[in-house]
Amino acid sequence: MDVDENSSNQPPRKRLRQDPESIAQPLLHKEPRLFVPFRALGLITNYVPFVLQSRTHKGATEGPRLHLLTCLGRAWALWEGGKMGLLFVGPDAPEQISSLAMDGDAVWAAAGPYALKYIRGKEVLRVENPLGTALSFTTIFGSQLLALTEDGSRLLLWDTKEGVLDATIEFDAGFTATSILHPATYLNKVLVSSSQGILQLWNIRTQTCIHTFPLHRLQSNPQAPQIGTVDPSCAITSMVQSPAVDVVGIGFTSGEISVYDVRADERLMRMFMEGGGIRALGFRSDGHPILASASSAGHVALWDLNSGGRLLHMIRGAHDGAISALEWVPGQPVLITSGEDNSVKQWLFDSPTAAPRLLKFRSGHHAPPHLIRYYGSDGKQLLSASRDRSLRCTSVVRDSRSFEMSQGSLAKKATSLSIPLASLKFPPITSISYSSSRSKDWDDILTAHSEETFARSWTMLNKKLGKYNFGFNDAVKGKAKERAPLGSVKAVCVTACGNFGLASSSTGGIHMWNMQSGIRRKTFDVGSCPPEIKHRFSGTKKKERSITGLATDPLNRTVIASTLDGTINFFDFQTTKLEHTLVLPSTAISILLHSDNGLLAVVCDDMVVRVIDIETRRIVRELGGFRGRILDITFSPDSRWLVTTSLDSIIRTFDIPTGRLIDAFRTPSVATSISFSPTNDFLATAHVDSVGVFLWANRAQYAEVSFQTVTDDDLSNVSLPSMQGVAEDDALNALSALAANNAPVDVFSTPPQLDGELITLTLLPRARWQTLLNLEVIQQRNKPKEAPKAPEKAPFFLPTLPGVEARFAPAEKKTLDLKPTRRLEKAAGSLESTFYQKLLADTQDGDYETFFSFAKSLSPAALDLEVRSLVTLEGLGTFINALTQRLLSHRDFEAVQALQNAFLNIHGEVVMQNEELQKHLERLLAVQKKESQRVLDLITSSLGTLGFVRDTM
């Protein structure tokens, strides 16, 4: 084993060359130049109750069509109830949506002080609370929209067509309204519940309170508080209309349920549900007298109303969080529930007394994911791990293809043991690795879990937990007193071939298993701590060097392991021998290997990402500038970019060849994990305060982007992508948003002139000017010996001469008498060519840019013809002046020399015989001598410099 002692010294940093033009001209806008928000994935619903709409068309042979409207924060989603497919997503509202309602084809959403009306996902009407306070609850009542203010003091009524505020109802001081219910067959009347447990019946037409239902009649609490006091356990949390007229169901925070007759002012039935307050109620509408109730603990209870409210079934753990809404499908034995666990579920009742079974569902993470990775090479699937102890596969193409990896029959175990389902799930995943090479043959995913001493395998093909647990117990042999402590698994790695899986522990153990059989094959030993870094962790034992990262090259020749004490260890894959140890200046937190080019990115504790070439085993780049701990890194598929996220809530993109920061933008919340698509089209991010996965489109896939160095002043604040917002639609429809912000500069193009003191050539082939100089010789050489003759045409009937012998009569040649005319010559003499027009159009003291651009586009023969067509003294003088001015501009040097040579060869005698052209010729001679001497001086200087460099290297 050899230790690179000098590797701890940091390589010298290169000073970046700055473009003066980019410093002088600030950016026009501060938008992200490389990534644009695209869409969010994995969002199903939140705490806002969903809205169920059932439609039946006249003459339809199928059942009613169901539509589910769920809230996604600032947007809403419409789902088809049959297959739970996503129909479309609405645009973002100004603020977080607090309530939803449906009126035919229209969708109403309350967001802050606004109530917005959408039709087919487009906003058509917006009404505003004149008081400026937020709206908390909305419902449709005929042609009016009823809304409660957030403080529960007022009820507002708007016309749904015109958006005119019809009326405002103000409640008493001791009444805080929470929800509204329209009793069936009650004209212009609504029931309003309160947080004090009081119920009031209002006539909205006359704006009068008809009756007040006191708390002691609604709830069986002998010590009920009086009006004006607040008891949290007495608050009404749910109201629902029963199939029977005048009867409603009322749920309280205490868990009590009352079936109340509003007309008789009498409580008919009382039930009590344990495990939290009532969040939703629903009466079955297909003829069976059953009441369903949902609690804040995620349980669903079913009550038999014919038996006086007897408990039929209790679905414990129906949701992993509080249930926000519950509703029966009209006329069907199907119950739909939604919860704060980001899921919507449909429950089917096969018989009136049997327990329901889960029919369909759409779900996502109910805790923010902390680890995401693209799976496969097509960029269509994402693996995401969350603190909710689940591993999910999210489809980028279609939401219905997303699923959660099964951990076994945990539901049956939780039911039999009467414990929550979440307590039986595996601990949160801390590391994940995969290889899809043998995914159809055996397990292809390997995960490490928090505080566990073994790694687990998964199979993507079967969408479930794999066969084997790769633990360190079998690897440690010896007596109990001599055994080393078993550390938790810190890193895992699956080889590129998919045959082997590696896992490392916090105590320094690295083991390799066969993914097909689960048999341990090899063990790698990192050895003792190098002497130059022993001072970093004085208390660390020899056998307790924590391994923080694992990687293998695509050819299974090298195993790379990083340690917490700041070393990168290279092992031989076959012999398990430690070949090299690279000492880093700081602690290594994690590593990431790009298998195609052999670049290893190491996240260090000093907030620097170091890039190591695994062939030379040296540090080749150091990327810094972070103001917080680095959380995750990812390579672009072509290994040109390295994207990082850190605790300062900034996503940075580095150009690896130059080591420059080419893009950076700040997100509203910290991105805990990032992953680049294998197809180079999207960047996926997971954030600390959201349960979704967000996609950012790579602008370099659609337009040319100028890569310039980014400073802290160029940082922009970018909002997270929505499910499908208006901003993302505009950005994708108009590719101008996918272009560079500030007039992109083609980095591969050469400007017309680098510097005014340099001599610039035309960049045209040398043969073009050589042909112009030797055009007469080339024409003489290529001249044909004789003109081509057309073949004589034979007549159809050959004429013969009279006589005994058959002889053909020769055809007589017709001669055409051509009369001489000078009409064409006169017309040609009066016309001016484009060459001559552009020559006269440019100013005499300019650089004749237009003229020379046109001249360079002509062929040598056409250019020679144009020069010969200069027959007037004005044209000759202007041409000489154009050559002089072009020489003074230090551009197109070889073109001027060729044109000057051809001009003097053709018109030399004419110029000598006319004194008017002598001054122009003398000026051209002086400028020619001066510029020729400058060119010779520049060439001599360059040759001298080149010779010096060649001799000294």
Buried (B, 14 or more C-beta within 10 A) or exposed (E): EEEBEEBBEEEEEEEEEEEEEBEEEEBEEBBBBBBBBBBBBBBBBBBBBBBBBBEEEEEEEEEBBBBBBBBBBBBBBBBEBBEBEBEEBBBBBEBBBBBBBBBEEBBBBBBBBBBBBBEEBEBEBEBBBEEEBBBBBBBBBEEBBBBBBBEBBBBBBBBBEEBEBBBBBEBBEEBBBBBBBBBEEBEEBBBBBBBBBBBBBBBBEEBEBEEEBBBBBBBEBEEBBEBEEEBEBBBBBBBBBBEBEBBBBBBBBBBBBBBBBBEEEEBBBBBBBEEBBBBBBBBBBBEBBBBBBBBBBBBBBBBBBEEEBEBBBBBBBBBBBBBBBBBBBEEBBBBBBBBBBBBBBBBBBEEBEEBBEEBBBBBBBBBBBBBBBBBBEEBBBBBBBBBBBBBBBBBBEEBEEBEBBBBEEBEEEBBEEEEBBBEBBBEBBBBBBBBBBBBEEBBBBBBBBBEBBBBBBBBBEEEBBBEBBBBBEEBBEEEEEEEBEBBBBBBBBBBBBBBBBBBBBBBBBBBBBBBBEBEBBBEBBBBEBBEBBEEEBEEBEEBBBBBBBBBBBEEBEBBBBBBBBBBBBBBEBEEBEBBBBBBBBBBBBBBBBBBEBBBBBBBBBEBBBBBBBBEEBEBBBBBBBBEEEBBBBBBBBEBBBBBBBBBBBBBBBBBBEBBBBBBBBEBEEBBBBBBBBBBBBBBBBBBBEBBBBBBBBBBBEBEEBBBBBBEEEBBBEBEBBBBBBBBBEEBBEEEEBBBBBBEBBEEEEEEEEEEEEEBBEBEEEEEBBBBBBEBEEBEEEEEEEEEEEEEEEEEEEEEEEEEEEEEEEEEEEEEEEEEEEEEEEEEEEEEEEEBBEBBEEBEEEEBBBEBBEBBBEBEBEEBBBBBEBBEEEEBBBBBBBBBBBBBEBBBBBBBBBBBBEBBBEBBEEEBEEBEEBEEBBEEBEEBBEEBEEBEEEEEEEEEEEEEEEEEEE
